Amino acid sequence: MNDDRTVSADAVRARMAPVSGRKSDRGVAARDNRLFVEGVLRRVRTGCPWRDLPARFGKWNGVFQRFRRLARRGVFQRVSDALSDDPDF
């Protein structure tokens, strides 16, 4: 992945850490949490269906299931609340 095209800069990730819950999910899905976040942000920015998520983010259904699990726990709402004052995000 081209690092200069990522959305979640280190400073943003540092602000997300305290509200994102566990340090990582278990298993293969947690190998690259940044890639997972980038995949979710890609989908949000483009509005593409989950099935059209580029393969570099992993299997679309795995990304979707992980997103769904975290959304049900309120993780994305907490992250949104923590970053809502950042106009660049």
Buried (B, 14 or more C-beta within 10 A) or exposed (E): EEEEEBBBEEEBBEBBEEBBBEEEBEEEBEEBBBBBBBBBBBBEEEEEEBEEBEEEBBEBEBBBEBBEEBEEEEBBEBBEEBBEEEEEB
